[in-house]
Amino acid sequence: MAAPCKDFPSENATSVETTHRKTGKSKSVPKGHIKKKKKPCPVTEVRVDRSVISKLHVLNKELEAVRRDQSLSQGTRQARVNQLEAQIQKMGGLDAYQAASKHGACCHGNTTTSNWVVKQLKMFKVKPDGVGQRLRLLDVGALDNHYHKHSWLDCTAIDLNPQTDRVIRADFFDYKVEEGSDYDVVVLSLVINFV
């Protein structure tokens, strides 16, 4: 009888050696373990989301450029502003942008900014001063409050056009912080695009 090959587990093995297809590293997984795969989104949905986001960025930048262009007569400038605003509204405006961003983040496997922020806070050992305290975090331009699941963070999520009740409707430039209630962390992810 031939010796068992290491690539094929014996019948009484409790784990199986597998090799990661990208890194080539091997690891042991329980026998019978089936890795759950995310349901892939159709490529067309990815393209639609990216297209909406890109087009709205272009239109918003063009709109701001036209508003600042002093070489245009007031009538020409206003006509162009109206035309661009109509195009933006036809696409769905800020609601469409946020819906595409939110859909892209949850469906296409993109990581949310909160994952990166939490990783950075841990890496740089940014933590509350005392036991039982929480870091105060202000998330500006939040699609959702992704920090609520972290018990060591006290997050206030604000947006001009909130998509969920976990986000407060507020303009960052007008947002009032109570005396003595400073924030330890302020997150401004993809906010500069709209300033």
Secondary structure by P-SEA (a helix, b strand, c coil): ccccccccccccccbbbbbcccccbbbbccccbbbbbcccccaaaaaaaaaaaaaaaaaaaaaaaaaacccccaaaaaaaaaaaaaaaaaaccaaaaaaaaaaaacccccccaaaaaaaaaaaaccccccccbbbbbbbccccccccccccccbbbbbccccccccccccccccccccccccccccccccccccc
